[in-house]
Amino acid sequence: MAARRKATRKNNKGLITRDLYLNTHDEEKVLLFTAGIVFGVGVSTYLMQGETVFTGLTLIIIGLVLAFIEARQQK
């Protein structure tokens, strides 16, 4: 009988081994991506169910995100 080798695994403390740092340009990309997703959800909710409350809330959130990005660019 052939002896089977037991698979050994290194002791991983976590999957992420280094911290994640974003510069201001990368932060703006993440904010614009999030604003795009929120805008898409708001428009699709309006088209499918006709709810204007959620659509208005998403437009306010998108306006705040874009104002935040513009304020950071002017610094």
Secondary structure as UniProt FT lines:
FT   HELIX           24..49
FT   HELIX           52..73
//
